[in-house]
Amino acid sequence: MANLGDIAYQTVAGAISTSTHGTGTRLTGLAAQVVGMRIVKGDGSIVECSTEVHPEILDVARVSVGALGAITECTIQVVPAFALRAREEPMKLDSLLPQIHELAAANDHFEFFWIPHTKWALTKRNNRTTDALQPLPKVKGWIEKTFMENYAFGALCRVGKLRPALIPRLATALPSSGSREYVDKSFKIFSSPRLVKFYEMEHAMPAEAVVPALTDIRSMIERKGYLLNFPVEVRFTDADDVPLSTSYGRKSAYIAVHVFKGMEHEAFFRDVEDIMRSYDSRPHWGKIHHREAEELSRLYPRWNDFLQLRDEMDPNRVFSNEYTKKVFGS
Ligand SMILES: Cc1cc2nc3c(=O)[nH]c(=O)nc-3n(C[C@H](O)[C@H](O)[C@H](O)COP(=O)(O)OP(=O)(O)OC[C@H]3O[C@@H](n4cnc5c(N)ncnc54)[C@H](O)[C@@H]3O)c2cc1C
């Protein structure tokens, strides 16, 4: 696949239906790579749609949050297999922020994780290469990717949960130092094991809003004294034409905040959401948010096309649930 998110164990239908995305200013989220689907409608009948047959259904149904029907087949436009050169490097956030648009434009896939309570961000630059594969050695790779980013990180999170006052000091032990470079098959670089459980909120905003939005979040964290033991992740995608895609019609930046599972997250997420709102942001359909239909309808120019297709595909709301009622209305 041309691009992937952080993990690769979602279902295809679940990932496309929630507008799941990776990072790359010249690439879209997964839904825009879909060129055909077979969907079981509310009355049990089946509709096939593709760029040739019922393209008007395909157009809208690529991000549906499950509200149009059950996707039982999906055709994805793939690309020839490729390798990526990964360069991971910590940078001081204050020197990173003035150059993030340049870095995003200069790399096929650029993202970073800012570690709250520190000045550090871990940057990741992944670029296509025809060089020979140079994967991380097996043991070193397991230690750095699985052990450090999961078991050791999970242990730090558990200590922070028991003694929140220690979080700022523990944050300095997160992998904010040391650089590494390796070459591997694309899907091995895109996705990583994620064994530590967490709550997450992520918003897509016009790309140019990312620095002011992140700066506001950083000041809010300091002002309110939130103690956070998970990094804040920033990614980019190109605009696409999927009506309910979080990147519909605009080049987007994504800011994601996380809280270790079992820790209080509600107040922090609401404060982040208030900031995001002021930047015209759209919440990820598959992550925590508090936005409802009336507000969401103003964020998506083709909202009514989606509602109209829902009336045609599932007039009796066989596929509705508490969440779809909240985000689309009943
Ligand atoms: C550890 C972790 C990392 C993540 N990383 C990223 C990331 O990098 N980028 C990103 O954008 N997101 C990311 N996500 C979010 C994730 O991609 C979405 O939550 C995705 O929906 C999960 O897929 P699922 O198969 O569990 O779907 P579910 O949670 O089962 O379903 C999600 C939605 O899809 C609908 N759906 C599922 N199957 C069908 C079907 N057959 N037909 C119609 N509708 C269907 C459901 O009704 C529901 O509305 C991450 C999530 C986790 C847990």
PDBQT file of the ligand as one rigid body, heavy atoms in Angstrom, charges set to zero:
ROOT
HETATM    1  C1  LIG A 401      -2.874   1.154  18.536  1.00  0.00    +0.000 C 
HETATM    2  C2  LIG A 401      -3.659   1.929  17.517  1.00  0.00    +0.000 A 
HETATM    3  C3  LIG A 401      -2.979   2.667  16.554  1.00  0.00    +0.000 A 
HETATM    4  C4  LIG A 401      -3.709   3.379  15.589  1.00  0.00    +0.000 A 
HETATM    5  N1  LIG A 401      -3.020   4.075  14.656  1.00  0.00    +0.000 NA
HETATM    6  C5  LIG A 401      -3.701   4.824  13.750  1.00  0.00    +0.000 A 
HETATM    7  C6  LIG A 401      -3.018   5.594  12.772  1.00  0.00    +0.000 A 
HETATM    8  O1  LIG A 401      -1.792   5.557  12.642  1.00  0.00    +0.000 OA
HETATM    9  N2  LIG A 401      -3.760   6.382  11.945  1.00  0.00    +0.000 N 
HETATM   10  C7  LIG A 401      -5.114   6.448  12.031  1.00  0.00    +0.000 A 
HETATM   11  O2  LIG A 401      -5.721   7.212  11.284  1.00  0.00    +0.000 OA
HETATM   12  N3  LIG A 401      -5.797   5.667  12.914  1.00  0.00    +0.000 NA
HETATM   13  C8  LIG A 401      -5.122   4.870  13.765  1.00  0.00    +0.000 A 
HETATM   14  N4  LIG A 401      -5.818   4.097  14.664  1.00  0.00    +0.000 N 
HETATM   15  C9  LIG A 401      -7.284   4.069  14.596  1.00  0.00    +0.000 C 
HETATM   16  C10 LIG A 401      -7.751   2.837  13.846  1.00  0.00    +0.000 C 
HETATM   17  O3  LIG A 401      -7.220   2.793  12.533  1.00  0.00    +0.000 OA
HETATM   18  C11 LIG A 401      -9.283   2.877  13.731  1.00  0.00    +0.000 C 
HETATM   19  O4  LIG A 401      -9.845   2.960  15.015  1.00  0.00    +0.000 OA
HETATM   20  C12 LIG A 401      -9.832   1.657  13.002  1.00  0.00    +0.000 C 
HETATM   21  O5  LIG A 401     -11.176   1.853  12.782  1.00  0.00    +0.000 OA
HETATM   22  C13 LIG A 401      -9.688   0.410  13.800  1.00  0.00    +0.000 C 
HETATM   23  O6  LIG A 401     -10.070  -0.640  12.949  1.00  0.00    +0.000 OA
HETATM   24  P1  LIG A 401     -10.974  -1.845  13.476  1.00  0.00    +0.000 P 
HETATM   25  O7  LIG A 401     -10.810  -2.926  12.467  1.00  0.00    +0.000 OA
HETATM   26  O8  LIG A 401     -10.671  -2.135  14.894  1.00  0.00    +0.000 OA
HETATM   27  O9  LIG A 401     -12.377  -1.181  13.288  1.00  0.00    +0.000 OA
HETATM   28  P2  LIG A 401     -13.676  -1.149  14.268  1.00  0.00    +0.000 P 
HETATM   29  O10 LIG A 401     -13.262  -0.405  15.489  1.00  0.00    +0.000 OA
HETATM   30  O11 LIG A 401     -14.141  -2.552  14.383  1.00  0.00    +0.000 OA
HETATM   31  O12 LIG A 401     -14.623  -0.339  13.377  1.00  0.00    +0.000 OA
HETATM   32  C14 LIG A 401     -14.396   1.023  13.108  1.00  0.00    +0.000 C 
HETATM   33  C15 LIG A 401     -15.567   1.554  12.281  1.00  0.00    +0.000 C 
HETATM   34  O13 LIG A 401     -15.605   0.905  11.036  1.00  0.00    +0.000 OA
HETATM   35  C16 LIG A 401     -16.863   0.316  10.843  1.00  0.00    +0.000 C 
HETATM   36  N5  LIG A 401     -16.689  -0.997  10.200  1.00  0.00    +0.000 N 
HETATM   37  C17 LIG A 401     -15.897  -2.016  10.629  1.00  0.00    +0.000 A 
HETATM   38  N6  LIG A 401     -16.024  -3.068   9.794  1.00  0.00    +0.000 NA
HETATM   39  C18 LIG A 401     -16.919  -2.712   8.841  1.00  0.00    +0.000 A 
HETATM   40  C19 LIG A 401     -17.477  -3.356   7.707  1.00  0.00    +0.000 A 
HETATM   41  N7  LIG A 401     -17.131  -4.600   7.365  1.00  0.00    +0.000 N 
HETATM   42  N8  LIG A 401     -18.371  -2.676   6.954  1.00  0.00    +0.000 NA
HETATM   43  C20 LIG A 401     -18.720  -1.408   7.259  1.00  0.00    +0.000 A 
HETATM   44  N9  LIG A 401     -18.240  -0.729   8.320  1.00  0.00    +0.000 NA
HETATM   45  C21 LIG A 401     -17.339  -1.374   9.091  1.00  0.00    +0.000 A 
HETATM   46  C22 LIG A 401     -17.469   0.144  12.226  1.00  0.00    +0.000 C 
HETATM   47  O14 LIG A 401     -18.872   0.183  12.151  1.00  0.00    +0.000 OA
HETATM   48  C23 LIG A 401     -16.919   1.340  12.945  1.00  0.00    +0.000 C 
HETATM   49  O15 LIG A 401     -17.703   2.473  12.717  1.00  0.00    +0.000 OA
HETATM   50  C24 LIG A 401      -5.128   3.358  15.606  1.00  0.00    +0.000 A 
HETATM   51  C25 LIG A 401      -5.798   2.598  16.571  1.00  0.00    +0.000 A 
HETATM   52  C26 LIG A 401      -5.079   1.878  17.505  1.00  0.00    +0.000 A 
HETATM   53  C27 LIG A 401      -5.830   1.041  18.498  1.00  0.00    +0.000 C 
ENDROOT
TORSDOF 0
